[in-house]
């Protein structure tokens, strides 16, 4: 393993091989930090080789988790779930994250960069958003120095939401848009998101950052933009949310995945993915799509990423907003 005495400090990332995590890990390595990762799949391929130390979560062994975190200056936490599956629920994810925060305190970690979600609320009727709000409060109450990052939809080459919209647009002559399609999204590029997280490691004091990009779209505009970018002429029809959800259940059964959950529909249509406030990222989705016209050539399965032996460890679908497969942003 690399020399633990060199560099600027040690950062432990939950899911350093995941969608956003690998970009953060590379940025920190480039800046001279030592990097460790906590993962639920310690046997999977390490793309960084010996540059990143790999350790299991050990949520059921807090003392071992504390030992793993010894020497960590900053913890970057992306751990969460997208939708309940088996014994893994939102409540389980909240409990596990509380265990992680307590272990970090006991290990002498000085700072935490915590990935939440746009518009969390303890009063939300959506369990995903309530759980995220509860954990934000746990971070604040921990006494650790913190930055809480609240992403919306994260797009990039490994993205699921934008990719799979393109996948459906490529393969079907009709695309159903739930409701009036006027609810808004402020997507952020994965590398912009990673930069925000990496810069938060160097920050002092406490902060809450809405991780939003420079463009705002209605969902209707977003889908039409994707179709134009890949050169597809598709008929768009507006359908009741319940009917659209039923269609995604059928599609999910066909592709062996959870396309969108009902909570995700409600969060999307409730304008929870378009918080007000300044832009945090500079990359425009419209320009990125123009340069990536192969988007949607393959279906990206969230379930496969988490539950197949060769799967990639994670990624927040909507930045990870909606949802609950064990995943990381």
N, C-alpha and C positions, 0 to 999 in steps of 0.2 A: 504494500500500500504506500501511497505518497507520504512525504514527510509532514507529520502533524504539527511541526514547530515552525514551518515556513508559511509565508503568505499573510493575509490580512485578518484572518479569523476563520472560524468554521461555521458554515451555514448548513443546517439540516433541512431538507425539503421532503415533504410527504409527496411521493409520486414524481421523482425527478426524471423518470423515463416516460412520463405521460405527455399528453398533448401540449399543454402550456409549460409543464414542469421541465421538459428537456431544453426549452429555450432559455428559461431562467437559469438552469444549471450551467449552460454554456456561457451565458453572460457573466455569471459569478466566477467561473473558472478563468475566463479571460481577464477578469479584474483582480485576480490573485487570491481569491478565496478558496479555502478547502471546502469540499462539498460532500455531504453524506445524504443518503436517502432512506426514508422509511417506506416500506412497501408491503403489500399483502402477498406479493409474488417474488420472494427473494431469489428464486431459482431462474427467473427469466433473464434473457440476454441483457448485458449491461453495455449500452452503446458507448459509454465513456471509458470502458476498461477500468484500470486501477485508479483513475482520476476521481472516481466517485465511490465511496464506501457504501455497501448495501446492508441494510438491517431490517428485520421483520418488525411489524407494528407492535406486537406483544401487548395489545390492549388488555388482555386477561392476566398479564404479569407486569403490573405497574413498576415494580422494583427494577425489573430488567429493562423496561422502557426508559426509566430514569437513567440507568447506567449507560444506555445507548446515547442519551442526550448529553452526557457529561462532556464538557469542553465546547459545547455549542454556544456561539455568541448570539445567533439569530435563528429562530425557527420560522420557516415558511410553511404555512399550513393550507393545503388545498383539499384535504380529505373531506369527502362528503359522499352522499349517495343520490342517485337520480330518481329512483322509484323503488318501493319496497319489493323485495324478492327473497322468498324463503324466510330465514330468521333475521335477515338484514332489513331493518326498517329505519324510518327517520329517527325514531326514539333511540335505536341502537347507535346510529351515527352521532347523535347528540351526546349520548353517554360516552362513546369512545373518544370523542373530541374533548370532552371535559377531562377524561383521564389523561389525554395527551397534554393538555394545558397544565394540569397539576404536576405531571411528571417533568415538564419543562421548568416550572417554578422550582421544584425540588432539586433539579439538576443545575440550577444556577444560570439558566438561559436568561439573557438580559432583555431580549426583544422578540416580538412575534409579528410577522406579516401574515395576516389572516385573510383568506379569500372568502368573501361572502357572496351576496347576490344583490342586484339592484332592487331597491324598494322592499327590504325585509320589514316585517311588522309582527310584533307580538300579538296583535289583534287580528291578523290575517285569517280568513277562513281556510287558507291553503297551508297544509302542514309543512310543505317545503319552506315557505317564507317565514312561518312561525319558528321553525327549527333554526333557520339562519339568524333570525333576530335574537333568539335565546343564546346562541353561541357568540354573537357580537357582544352581548352583555357580559358573558363569561370572560371574554378577552379583556373587556374594559375593567371588570372587577378583579382581574388576576393580579393587578399591580405591576405587570410587565409594561415596558414601553411598547407601543403598538402602532401599526398602520393597518387599517381595515380597507380592503380593496373590494369594491362592489361592481363586478362586471355585468354586462348584458349578454348579447350574443357575440361569441368569439369566432371570427372566421380565419381561415388559413388552409393550408394544403391538407391537413389532417382533420379538418372540421367535419362535423356530422350534419348539422341543420342545413347550411347552405348547399353542401354537397348533395344531400338527399332530396332537397327541393329540385335541384338540377337533374338528379337521376329520374325523378318522376316526370318532370317536364320532357325529358328526352324520350321517354317510353310510352307516354299516353297522350292522346290528342286533346284531352280535356283535363283541366286542373281546377279542383274545387277550392274556393277561398272561403273560409269560415266567416259567416256574418257579412258585415259591410266592408271588411278589409281595411278600414280606416285607422285601426289601432297601430301605434307607431313602434319602431325599433331603431335603436342607435348602436349599430354593430361596431365592434372594435377588433382590430387586427391582432392576431396572436402574438406577434413580436412586439407590438406596442404594449400589450398587456404584460408581457414578460419584462419589458423595460421598466414599467411602473413598479413591478414587484421587486426587481433588482435594485432600483433606485431607493426603494423603501428600506432596504437593508442598511444603506448608508445614512438614512435620515435620522434626525433626532426628534424627540417629542412624540406626540400622538396625533394621528390624522385619520380621517375617513375620506376615501377617494372614490368617486363615481367613475368607473373605467368605461368611458363612452368614446366612440369615434367621431369624426368630423361631419358625418352625413347622417341625416335622419330620414327614414322611409316609413310610409305606411306599409302594412304587410302586402297590400295589393301592389304598390309600387315595387316592392322588393322582388316579388315573384315575377313580375313583368320584366324587371331589369335582368334577372337571371336568364329568363327565356331569350331576351334580345342578345345577351352576351354570348350565348351558345348557339345562336342562329336558329332557334326553334319558333315556329308559328303554332301557338296553342290556343285553344278556346278556353277562356276563363269564365267560370260560373260561380256566383255567390250562393252558398248553401247554408242552411241552419247549422249552428255549431254542433248540435247533437248528431246530425247526419254526417258532417265532416269527421267527427270522432269515430263514428261507426265505420266509416271508410278506412280510417287509419288502423282500426283494429283488424279489419280484414287484410289490409296490406301488410300489417305486422305479422299476421299468421302466415302469409305467403312467403315473406322473406325471413321469418324466424327471428323477429326483432320487436322491440317496443318503439314504434315510430314516434308517437307523441302520447303523453298521458293526458287525462282529463284535467288535472291540475295545470299542466302546461298550456292547454287551450285557454283555461281561465286566466292564467297569468299573462299570456300573450294578448288576449282580447281585452284584458283589464288595463292595458297600457303600462304594465309594470316594467317593460323593457326599454322605456324611453324616459329615464329620469331627466329632470331639468338640471342645468348647470353647465359649467365650462367643458370644453372638449379636452380629453386626456390623451388621445391618440391622434396621429397625423395621417395614417394610411387610409385612403378612401376605398371603400368596397367597390365602387364603380370602376376605378382604375385597376384594382386587383383582378376583378373579373375579366377585364379586357386582356390582361396578360396571362390568364389561366383559363383558356377556353376549353380545356379538357375536364373541367370540373363536372362531376356527376357521371363520369364514364363508368364508375363502379359504385355500387351501393355500399355505404359505410355503416356497419352494424355495431351499435353500442353494446349489445349483449355479447357479441363475439369478442369484442375487445376485453371484456371483463371475465367471461366465463368459459372461454376455450383455452386449452393449454398453451397454444401458440399465440394467443391474443395479446394485443398491446394493453398495457395496464389501464389506461383510462383516458378520459376527457369529458369535461362538462360539455354537454350538447349545447345548451344555451348558456354557456358559461356559468357555464354550467348553470343557468337559471333553472328552470323547471327540473325536477326530476330525482330519480333515485336508484341507479345501479351503483355499486361501489365504484367510485370514480374519483378522479382528480381533474381539476381544470387543466 
